[in-house]
Amino acid sequence: QVQLVESGGGLVQAGGSLRLSCAASGRLFSSYAMGWFRQAPGKEREFVAAINWGGESTYYAGAVKGRFTISREIAKNMVYLQMNSLKPEDTAVYHCAAGLRYSPKASEYDYWGQGTQVTVSS
C-alpha cells in the first residue's frame, strides 16, 4: 500500500514548462508501476503517461508524446512529469497513481493522489 501526494502545479503561458512531482510513502514503492492522469471539467479522466516498476520502460498518450517526460527516482520514492511546450488544452487537474500493472488504463491503478492543478493560458 502506498500514499501519493502531488505538487508542482501552477499557471503558465502556452509554450512554457512545468514539472510535477509525486511523493510516495511506503516501502514497496519500487514494486508499483506509476502513471499520470489528468481530468478537465466536463471530461473523463485521461491517461497521460506511465512508467514501469523498474523505471526503464515508459508509455505516453499521443497528445503529449514528444512534449512530456515521465521519470522516477526509486530510492527517493519520487515520480516526476516534466511538461514542455504546454498548450491550453493541457489545462487539467493532474493525478499520479500507483498500481501493480504497467498500463494506460485507470482501472489498473489502486492508489491515487489528491491532484494538482495545471493551468495553461494563451
N, C-alpha and C positions, 0 to 999 in steps of 0.2 A: 504494500500500500504506500502511496506517495501523496503528498500535498504540493500544489503548484501555485506560485504567485508570479504574475506578470508585471513588468514595469517597462518604462521607456516610451510609452505613447505620448502623443502631443500633436501640435498643429504645425504643419509645414506647408510650404508652397509647392506647387507642381514642379517636378523636376528635382526636388530635394531628396534628402536621405534621412533615414531614421533607423535605429537599431533597437529592437525589442529584446528583452531578457526574460527568462523564465527560471525562477529558482525553485528547485525541487528539494523536498525533505524526505528522508528515508534511505536506508542503507542499500536497498535494492534498485536504486536508480538505473544502474547500468544494465539491468535486466529488461528494461522497458524501451519500446520504441516510442518516439516522441513526434508529435505533429503540431502544426499551427493551423488554426481555422479562423475564419472571420465571419461576422454577421452584420449586415447593414439593415436599417429599418425597412420593413416590408419584404425582406428577402430571407431565404433559408440559409442556414449555416453552410458555409462554403469552405471546401478544402483549399489550403494554401501550399503547404509543404510538409514533408515527413522525413525522418531520419531513423535509421535502424538502431538496434541496441548497441552495436559496436561503433557507430558513427561513421562507417566507411561507405554507406550507401544512402543516397538521397533521392527524393522524388518531388516534383513540382507540378502545380497546376499550370496549364498552358497560359493563363492570364498573367502569371508572374514569372514564368521561366525567362531567365536571362537578366532579370532585374532583382530578384530576391535570392538570398542565400541562407540556408539553414545550417547550423553547426551546433556542436555540443562539446562541452568540457566535462567529461565524466567525473574526473577527480574533484571538480568543484560543484557537481550537481547542477550544472547550468546548461540551458539551451538558449540559442540566440536566433533571431531572424533579422538579417541585415536587409534593409529595403532601400533600393536605389531607384532613381528615375520615377519617383512616385507620381501617380495620376489621381485626379479627383475621384475616380471610380474605385480607388483603393480605400476610400474612407469607410471605416467599419470599426466595430469592437473586435479586437484580436484576442483569441484564447489559445493557450497552449494546452496540450492534452497528452496523457500517458496511457499506453496500452501494451498488451502482450504481443501484439502483431503489428508489423510494419504495413501500413495501409492508408489509402486516401479516404476511407470510409469512416465517418464519425462514429458509427455504431461499434467500431472495433476498439474504441478508446473508453477506458473506465474512469479516468480521473481528469478533472478539468480545473483550470484556474479561473479566477473571477473575471478576467478580461481587462484589457487596457485600450483606451480609445485612441484611434489614429484618425486625424482629420487632415485632408489634403485640399488646399484651396487653389483656385486657378487665378 
